Amino acid sequence: QVPLVESGGGLVQPGGSLRLSCAASRSIFSMNAMGWYRQAPGKPRELVAAFTRGGITNYADSVKGRFTISRDNAKNTVSLQMNSLKPGDTAVYYCNTAPRAIGSWGQGTQVTVSS
């Protein structure tokens, strides 16, 4: 199975913004709803933003109002716009199918929020 490929992470100051992108295989993207997960050091991986199969977006309470998930069906990509970033958002971010992750995990992209 082709792994998912995430990009766009980096170091940003509190209050800053980043935009993450994920490239998926056509088979994964067209057959499943997609979402963004994150894993902070010492914590389990959590789903923070996702589409439902009906196209509705859902967000974890911790990111609601600050993060926006979007997708480009023609390019098989899903993005995560992250605004008003906080130190607590520091984590490795991954994309995968949602709400159940059945794709091959990529390496993720590191997001560090620090002054």
N, C-alpha and C positions, 0 to 999 in steps of 0.2 A: 504494500500500500504506500502510495506516495505521501511523504510527510507534508504537513502544512508548514508554510514559511512565513514567519512574522518579521516585521521590520518597523523602524521608526522610533524606537526607544532612545533614551538618552538621559542626561543630567539636566534638571530644570529647577529653578528656584520656586519656592512656595508661591502659589498664585499664578504660575505660568501655565502654558498649554503645550500639548504634544498631540500628534496625530499618528496613530498606529495603523499599519496595513497588514493584511494577511492574504496570501495567495493560496488557493485551494484547487485541487483537481476538479475537473468538470463533474465527475461522477459524484464526488462528495458534495460539492456545492449545489448541484441541481436536485439532489435527492433528499437533502436535509436542511433543517434550520441551523443557522450558525450562531456562534456566540463567542464572547471573549471571557477568558478566565485569567486569574492571577494567583500567584503564590508568593507570599512574603516569607522571609527566613523564619523557620521554625513553625510555620502555620500550614494548614492544609490548603490545597488548591480550591479556589472558590469561583463560582460563576458570577460575573459582575454585570454583563449586558448580553442580551440575546434576542434574536428574532424567534417568534413562534412560526410554525408552518404556515399560518395564515398571514404572516407579515407584520404582526403586532410586535412592538418592542417592549422588553421588560428589563428592569434595572434593579440591582441590589440597592437597598436603602442608602448604603454608604456612598454611592456615586450618583444617585438620582439628582437630576437637575444640573449636573456638572459634566457627565459623559454622554455622548451620543453615538450610537452604533448606526452604521449605514452599509449599504452593499452595492456593488456594481455587477449586475447579473451577466453583462456582456463580457466582463473580464474575470469573472469568478473570484472576485475579491470582496473582502469585508473589512471595514475600517472602524476605528474607534477614535473619535475626537474627544480629548480629555482637556477640560478647562478647569480653572481654579484648583489646580493640583495642590495636594497637601502631603506632608511627610508620610502620613499613613497610607498613601497610594503607592509608596515604594514597593516594588515587587517585580517578578518576572511575569510578563504578560504573554498569554498563549491564546490562539484561537482553536476552535474545534466545533464539532456539531453540538447542538444543545437541544434539550436539557441534558441529554446523555452523550458523553464524549465517546464517539466510536471511531474517530479518525486516528491516524498515526500522529502522535504528538510531535511537534516541531521543537526546535531549540528555544523558542520563545524570544522575547526582546526585553531587555532590562530597562526599567523605568526607575530612576532615582530622583526623589524630590528632596532637595536639601539646599540650605543657604550657605 
